[in-house]
């Protein structure tokens, strides 16, 4: 593994580097360098209307990049940063419009991974870092996932082991005096957010022009068609060529070797951590179809169901 100082040099030169976070691996570049940002969009084949999240070294750095930092946003940040929380706030001009897709807001977060925090503290600029996968595909939760898809087309992959959360951050937007709005469900539950700051509203509607990452109609998708089990006529499909994602116990009508059980002890935290691994693993099995059950509509189960809904064919 390269020393952090050499990774710093690559990023300072405007290169794109894959970094580990607690959520998923990211494709990172200097968030203040438009050429470097353009390279991220090109590598991912990501549309320029889909904004990027900016990763900062600590909570105090937020004021360098936002015009307005309300008390409730500060309370969330002090409670959950570093962690799977992104705050969307009115941006300062130092953040290029390319990063925010022309929107007047920027998404900020402090990732909870020791290697990436060390890297951020060694840099003189923040990092824009969307998930390190081709646009629309399942997000990567290991360095191998990134290598499989990008190979030598990026300058370096900083291997920090498997991601401990396994899905992207929860995104909360603050605008004027309005109630905070959750724009993307993720690794921090609504319940924990409301315990901290009180009532929030939810706006995760599918969009063709998103206010944040993760709002597009089709996202996090496998190449193999994926459907909810409730949408499938079991008698009409080839069960031997069908994979399944299940919570704690397998379906009794699909071969057990075709199934990925996310948590035998019914832990939504464990299921969340394994979700993208299971989707990628089944996608590599040459099945005709992947089916999934609906997870409990509470806590992190809401975020799991959101990802599966957007991955549906």
C-alpha positions in Angstrom: 0.0 0.0 0.0 1.3 3.5 -0.9 2.1 5.8 2.0 -0.6 8.4 2.6 1.9 11.1 1.5 2.0 9.6 -2.0 -1.8 9.4 -2.2 -1.9 13.1 -1.2 0.5 13.8 -4.1 -1.7 12.0 -6.6 -4.8 13.9 -5.5 -2.9 17.2 -5.5 -1.9 16.5 -9.1 -5.6 16.3 -10.0 -5.7 12.5 -10.2 -8.7 10.3 -9.2 -8.2 7.8 -6.3 -10.6 5.3 -4.8 -11.0 5.7 -1.1 -12.6 3.5 1.6 -15.4 4.9 3.8 -17.7 3.2 6.3 -20.5 3.4 3.8 -19.1 2.4 0.4 -15.9 3.0 -1.6 -15.7 6.4 -3.3 -14.0 7.8 -6.4 -12.3 10.8 -4.9 -10.7 13.9 -6.4 -10.0 17.5 -5.4 -13.4 19.0 -4.9 -12.0 22.5 -5.8 -10.4 21.4 -9.1 -12.9 21.3 -12.0 -10.7 19.2 -14.2 -10.4 16.6 -11.5 -14.1 16.7 -10.9 -14.8 16.3 -14.6 -12.6 13.1 -14.6 -14.9 11.6 -11.9 -18.0 12.2 -14.1 -16.2 10.7 -17.1 -14.9 7.6 -15.3 -18.3 6.8 -13.9 -20.2 7.8 -17.0 -22.3 9.9 -14.6 -24.6 12.6 -15.9 -23.6 16.1 -14.9 -27.0 16.8 -13.5 -26.4 14.4 -10.6 -24.5 16.3 -7.8 -21.5 15.0 -5.8 -20.9 14.8 -2.1 -17.9 16.6 -0.6 -15.9 14.9 2.1 -14.3 17.1 4.8 -11.8 16.3 7.5 -13.9 17.3 10.5 -17.1 19.2 11.6 -15.3 22.5 12.0 -14.3 22.5 8.3 -17.9 22.8 7.2 -17.9 26.6 7.7 -15.2 26.9 5.0 -17.7 25.7 2.4 -21.2 26.8 3.4 -22.9 30.2 3.8 -25.5 29.1 6.3 -25.0 26.4 9.0 -28.1 26.3 11.2 -28.1 25.1 14.8 -29.9 21.9 14.0 -27.5 21.0 11.3 -24.6 21.6 13.7 -26.2 19.4 16.3 -26.6 16.6 13.8 -23.0 17.0 12.7 -21.6 17.1 16.2 -23.6 13.9 17.1 -23.1 11.8 14.0 -19.8 13.0 12.3 -17.7 11.1 11.5 -20.5 8.9 10.2 -23.0 8.0 7.5 -24.7 11.4 7.4 -24.6 14.0 4.6 -25.8 17.6 5.3 -27.0 19.7 2.3 -26.5 23.4 3.0 -26.2 26.6 0.9 -22.7 26.6 -0.6 -20.0 29.2 -0.8 -18.6 30.1 -4.2 -15.4 28.2 -3.5 -17.3 25.0 -4.3 -17.5 24.8 -8.1 -20.9 24.6 -9.6 -19.8 21.4 -11.4 -19.7 19.6 -8.0 -23.3 20.6 -7.2 -24.7 20.3 -10.7 -25.4 24.1 -10.7 -27.5 23.9 -7.5 -26.8 26.5 -4.8 -26.4 23.8 -2.2 -23.5 21.4 -1.3 -23.6 18.1 0.4 -20.9 17.7 3.1 -19.9 14.8 5.2 -17.1 13.5 7.4 -16.5 9.8 6.6 -15.9 7.4 9.5 -12.8 5.5 8.3 -9.4 5.9 9.8 -7.4 5.8 6.5 -9.6 8.3 4.8 -9.7 10.7 7.8 -5.9 10.5 7.9 -5.9 11.4 4.2 -8.3 14.3 4.5 -6.3 15.7 7.4 -3.2 15.6 5.2 -4.8 17.5 2.3 -5.3 21.2 1.9 -8.7 20.7 0.0 -11.8 18.6 0.5 -12.6 15.5 -1.7 -15.6 15.0 -3.9 -16.3 11.3 -3.8 -19.3 9.6 -5.3 -19.5 5.8 -5.1 -16.7 4.0 -7.0 -18.8 2.2 -9.5 -20.1 2.8 -13.0 -23.2 5.1 -12.9 -26.3 3.3 -11.9 -24.7 0.0 -10.9 -24.5 -1.5 -7.4 -22.1 0.4 -5.1 -18.8 -1.2 -4.1 -18.1 -2.3 -0.5 -14.6 -3.6 -1.0 -11.4 -2.6 -2.9 -11.8 -5.7 -5.1 -15.2 -4.4 -6.3 -13.5 -1.2 -7.4 -10.6 -3.0 -9.1 -13.0 -5.3 -10.9 -14.7 -2.4 -12.5 -12.0 0.2 -13.0 -8.7 -1.7 -13.1 -5.9 0.7 -14.0 -8.1 3.5 -15.2 -7.8 5.3 -11.8 -4.5 6.3 -10.2 -4.8 4.2 -7.1 -7.2 2.2 -4.9 -6.7 2.8 -1.2 -7.6 -0.5 0.4 -9.3 -0.1 3.7 -11.0 -3.4 4.0 -14.8 -4.1 3.8 -17.2 -1.3 4.5 -18.7 -1.6 7.9 -22.1 0.1 7.1 -22.5 -1.1 3.5 -24.9 1.5 2.0 -24.6 5.2 1.3 -25.0 8.0 3.8 -28.4 9.4 4.8 -28.8 12.9 3.2 -30.5 15.7 5.2 -31.2 19.1 3.6 -31.4 22.4 5.5 -33.0 25.4 3.7 -34.0 28.7 5.3 -36.4 28.1 8.2 -38.0 25.0 6.8 -38.1 21.7 8.6 -35.0 19.5 7.7 -35.7 17.2 4.8 -34.3 13.7 4.3 -33.6 13.4 0.6 -32.0 9.9 0.7 -32.4 7.1 3.2 -29.1 5.6 4.2 -26.8 4.3 6.9 -28.3 6.6 9.6 -31.9 5.8 10.5 -34.7 8.4 10.6 -35.4 7.4 14.2 -31.8 8.4 15.3 -32.0 11.7 13.4 -35.4 12.6 15.0 -34.1 11.6 18.5 -31.4 14.2 17.9 -33.2 17.1 16.3 -36.9 16.4 16.4 -39.3 16.2 13.5 -38.0 15.9 9.9 -39.8 15.5 6.6 -39.1 12.9 4.0 -38.7 13.6 0.2 -37.1 10.6 -1.4 -39.4 10.7 -4.5 -37.9 9.4 -7.7 -36.5 12.2 -9.8 -35.0 12.8 -13.2 -33.5 16.1 -11.9 -32.3 15.2 -8.4 -31.4 17.6 -5.5 -29.0 15.0 -4.2 -27.4 11.7 -5.1 -29.6 8.6 -4.9 -32.9 10.2 -6.1 -32.9 8.9 -9.7 -35.6 6.5 -10.8 -33.1 3.7 -11.7 -30.1 3.3 -9.4 -28.0 0.7 -7.5 -29.1 -1.8 -10.2 -27.8 -5.2 -11.0 -27.4 -6.2 -14.7 -29.5 -9.3 -14.0 -33.2 -8.3 -13.7 -34.2 -7.9 -10.1 -37.8 -8.0 -8.8 -39.6 -8.1 -5.5 -40.9 -11.6 -4.7 -44.5 -10.1 -4.6 -44.2 -9.2 -8.2 -43.3 -12.6 -9.5 -45.4 -15.6 -10.5 -43.2 -18.3 -8.9 -44.8 -21.0 -11.1 -43.7 -19.2 -14.3 -40.0 -18.7 -13.7 -37.0 -21.1 -13.9 -36.2 -21.5 -10.2 -32.9 -23.2 -10.9 -31.8 -20.0 -12.7 -33.2 -17.6 -10.1 -31.2 -16.0 -7.3 -32.7 -14.6 -4.1 -31.9 -12.0 -1.5 -33.5 -12.8 1.9 -33.4 -11.4 5.4 -33.0 -14.2 7.9 -34.3 -17.4 6.4 -34.4 -18.8 2.8 -37.3 -19.3 0.5 -38.4 -22.9 0.4 -39.0 -23.0 -3.3 -35.6 -21.7 -4.6 -32.4 -23.8 -4.3 -30.5 -22.9 -1.2 -27.2 -22.4 -3.0 -28.9 -19.7 -5.1 -29.8 -17.6 -2.0 -28.0 -15.0 0.0 -29.2 -14.7 3.6 -28.3 -11.3 5.0 -28.7 -11.9 8.7 -29.7 -15.2 10.4 -30.3 -13.3 13.6 -32.6 -10.6 12.1 -30.1 -7.7 12.4 -30.9 -4.9 10.0 -27.4 -3.5 10.6 -25.8 -6.8 9.4 -28.3 -7.0 6.5 -27.4 -3.5 5.4 -23.7 -4.2 5.5 -24.2 -7.3 3.3 -26.8 -6.0 0.8 -24.6 -4.7 -2.0 -22.2 -7.7 -1.6 -25.2 -10.0 -2.1 -26.5 -8.1 -5.1 -23.0 -8.1 -6.8 -22.4 -11.8 -5.9 -25.7 -12.9 -7.4 -25.2 -10.7 -10.4 -22.1 -12.7 -11.2 -23.9 -16.0 -11.2 -25.5 -15.8 -14.7 -29.0 -16.1 -13.3 -32.0 -15.1 -15.4 -33.6 -13.3 -12.4 -32.9 -12.1 -8.9 -35.8 -11.9 -6.5 -35.9 -10.3 -3.1 -38.2 -10.2 -0.1 -39.4 -6.9 1.3 -37.5 -6.0 4.5 -39.0 -4.6 7.7 -40.3 -1.1 7.2 -38.4 0.3 10.1 -34.9 1.6 10.9 -32.3 0.6 8.3 -34.9 -1.6 6.7 -36.3 1.5 5.1 -33.0 2.2 3.4 -32.6 -1.4 2.2 -36.1 -1.3 0.7 -35.3 2.0 -1.0 -32.2 0.5 -2.7 -34.1 -2.6 -3.8 -37.0 -0.5 -5.2 -34.6 1.6 -7.3 -32.8 -1.5 -8.5 -36.0 -3.2 -9.7 -36.2 -4.0 -13.4 
